[in-house]
Amino acid sequence: MDVTVKENPAETTQQRTSEKISGSQAVLEILIAENIKTIFGYPGGAIMPIYDALYDYNDRLDHVLVRHEQCAIHAAQGFARVNGDTGVVFATSGPGATNLVTGLADAMIDSTPVVCITGQVYAHLLGTDAFQETDVVNITTPVTKWNYQVTDAEEIPEILSRAFYIAKSGRPGPVLIDITKNAQLQLFEFKPYKKCTYIRSYRPKPIVREEYIREAAEVINGAKKPFVIFGQGVILGNAENEFCDFIEKTGIPAAWTILGLSALPTHHPLNVGMLGMHGNYGPNVLTNECDVLIAIGMRFDDRVTGRLDKYARQAKIIHLDIDPSEIDKNVKADIPVWGDCKETLPLLTELVNKRDHSEWLKKFRELQQKEFELCIDAELNPDGPILTMGEVIKFVNECAGDDAVIVSDVGQHQMVACRYANFKQSKSHVTSGGLGTMGFGLPAAIGAKLGAPEREVVAVVGDGGFQMTLQELGTIMQNNIAVKILVLNNHFLGMVRQWQQLFNEKRYSFTDIESPDFVTLANAYGIQSASVESREQLKKAVQKMIDHKGAYLLEVKVGKENNVFPMVPQGCSVSEIRLF
Amino acid sequence: MKKEYTITVYTEDRVGIVTRIAVIFSRRKINIQQLNTSPSEVEGIHRFTIVIEETEENMQKLIRQIEKQVEVLKAYYHTNEEIIWQEMALYKVSSECITEKVKVERLLHEYGARAIAIRKDYIVFEVTGHREETEKLIRFFEPFGLVEFVRGARVAILKTSTGFHEKVKLFEEYNGLPNANSVQEHEVAIQ
């Protein structure tokens, strides 16, 4: 397959004449040419030549030494999610590479552009069960958008240029390039690097078909109760403005998936809240009342749809997506609008009539009021002295400002953070949505802070997830990364416990979890910290955390057996959502 | 309802593509019944022929998953009526069957089979055809002592196809631009 490259003098800044350099140096030169500044990684035997070369590139590349390779890729994901660039990871062969698998699966399902470079044993040792040899290309095939093993340094420029192109273009995703040690050491003639812009067999975007746009516009123009649901596609396509123009012209209420969160400001008059299992009452119930459902850059995850055969059966479905395999995958689309929403939304906006759906919007607001009375009020303004996660999130969010980045881990606190934090700019919320990777929060927050150093970054983690990756406090310490860590401690693996309470007759099987003294722990890493459990202490402590210049850990002890509501129980329809 | 479908996939010639395609099926617990890899009419482009049993609805989804792979150029699926297909089988039979020479010759003629190796103690027959034909011959040979049987994966030619040369040109013309993607061609192909 041929890489055809458009000659662009700006892209080949270094007009050096060909010279012999090592495969390792080539890797680093290519990173610089690809405008990569930050690498997350961990050295080891099979990637030593690259690390040796890196020693001389310290002035041009920042390498962040993590404490576990899984966290290197989660950090790269957090980095990519806040600034839109591709995250880069280095890891060694064998265990180094296998430790990346969770992060690759996470980046795959959440469409995050990441390029992982792993060391591999010498090519002549492949297949001999050499020390730290593992078949990483085959292990990672189902969880990468593309992967490849390089055994000859001559391949490095072409393969890496493809890796960066594939990771970022179309629907983004993780790419893994495995480089054998001999290829890293091999000297070869490094010609001026050219970025890849085309691969014959790869179609990043489907062609936009105008007949579907016209058909969609007609249906939207005739709709009485249209409803927009959107996901991360809007953010990945940099189409926030195009999206806003579309809903504002049509006046259609819009609800988001958790990965779509922050694409539309919380207080936008057409923002009606969150979809899915712990989403808001209105958007869930009214999914089964709307007459036209317009899905934009989202993939109808089962946590969003609930029971599929009772999902929006009455509605005409219009589905906009860049990935043709998402259309009809879970929900059959009446009108498939293939393409990048950055291109399709303006075309659609042009053809739709300016409308006002305030009566229909009022229905969402009425249900929101009902949700407030029966559910939200008790969470945000509890009667008793015991703190709820909701009020803590609300308060931290107010203190940090709605332009702060919130990185949440996985579990009850994640749902609460999504429900109660307000955002006014895009790319402000990072979480593991599709894979639900506990332990994602802290390393992703490290990456997010490095990806957006000027912004406040708050990691919201539970006592369970925090203990899965808390060794990264070491990374924070060594690199002075000013993340604010909010540990919501309920002494339980809360989400599982909630299910055990609701569906397993309170048989709390291995969900009570003990924690170390988090304050002492943080102090051991030289990170300032505090622990609070009352409302009076909370306000001061949160303010102190936000005002603090460096990293800070705040543990807040919250109600042990609080539940997240509303909830669509598994196997139920979205309209069977429970408020309590 | 599940039906037998033949999938044709055009790919770049790269290590690892078999795995990328195979995991699409195994992840969904679909058994690949037959798998053939072969060069295609275009140099450097490989052609996979895969036979599975699935519902029409799932076939569309599977094809889109296959086409999503970076190194896949195009994938199609067809019912048996839409293709011209053959499967080749080899039968190793004890030489004793020679004793009923007349009967054997008549049947072999009927099935288009031929003896491709004749040894002192065994004969190897070859037949190429549809499943029923190769299967019938198993039953025919059994009484004579069928020592070994093997059937090759299906190869199929699409009745409506005009070949892949034009498609490849199309892929190459759209250098870096969103191109004439799967979509409309695909929909034509599946009808």
Boltz contact constraints between the chains, C-beta under 6 A:
constraints:
  - contact:
      token1: [A, 1]
      token2: [B, 12]
      max_distance: 6.0
  - contact:
      token1: [A, 4]
      token2: [B, 175]
      max_distance: 6.0
  - contact:
      token1: [A, 141]
      token2: [B, 19]
      max_distance: 6.0
  - contact:
      token1: [A, 141]
      token2: [B, 20]
      max_distance: 6.0
  - contact:
      token1: [A, 141]
      token2: [B, 23]
      max_distance: 6.0
  - contact:
      token1: [A, 142]
      token2: [B, 23]
      max_distance: 6.0
  - contact:
      token1: [A, 146]
      token2: [B, 70]
      max_distance: 6.0
  - contact:
      token1: [A, 166]
      token2: [B, 70]
      max_distance: 6.0
  - contact:
      token1: [A, 197]
      token2: [B, 176]
      max_distance: 6.0
  - contact:
      token1: [A, 198]
      token2: [B, 175]
      max_distance: 6.0
  - contact:
      token1: [A, 198]
      token2: [B, 176]
      max_distance: 6.0
  - contact:
      token1: [A, 200]
      token2: [B, 171]
      max_distance: 6.0
  - contact:
      token1: [A, 201]
      token2: [B, 12]
      max_distance: 6.0
  - contact:
      token1: [A, 201]
      token2: [B, 71]
      max_distance: 6.0
  - contact:
      token1: [A, 201]
      token2: [B, 73]
      max_distance: 6.0
  - contact:
      token1: [A, 202]
      token2: [B, 70]
      max_distance: 6.0
  - contact:
      token1: [A, 203]
      token2: [B, 181]
      max_distance: 6.0
  - contact:
      token1: [A, 205]
      token2: [B, 178]
      max_distance: 6.0
  - contact:
      token1: [A, 206]
      token2: [B, 181]
      max_distance: 6.0
  - contact:
      token1: [A, 206]
      token2: [B, 183]
      max_distance: 6.0
  - contact:
      token1: [A, 207]
      token2: [B, 178]
      max_distance: 6.0
  - contact:
      token1: [A, 207]
      token2: [B, 181]
      max_distance: 6.0
  - contact:
      token1: [A, 324]
      token2: [B, 64]
      max_distance: 6.0
  - contact:
      token1: [A, 325]
      token2: [B, 64]
      max_distance: 6.0
  - contact:
      token1: [A, 325]
      token2: [B, 65]
      max_distance: 6.0
  - contact:
      token1: [A, 325]
      token2: [B, 68]
      max_distance: 6.0
  - contact:
      token1: [A, 329]
      token2: [B, 61]
      max_distance: 6.0
  - contact:
      token1: [A, 338]
      token2: [B, 183]
      max_distance: 6.0
